[in-house]
Amino acid sequence: MIPGRYAPLLFGAILSGLMSLIVSAIATVRVLGFDASFASAWLPAWFMAWAVAFPTVLVIAPITRKIVDGMIVRPP
């Protein structure tokens, strides 16, 4: 098992991986269609998107948590 101190890093890796996987697949299908060349075009596009998304999530997630905390009312 992975130690708990790595939870934010693991969360960022999984979230950015899944989101970039889905978004790059949709963008690739829109441009190329869903044919034999789909996988060979999509996988490099996904990897590039994930390489940007992962560090972005690590930076943006704490900022987003602070914004959300400022927008909600917690029960007493």
Beta strands, then each sheet from edge to edge (+ up, - down):
end
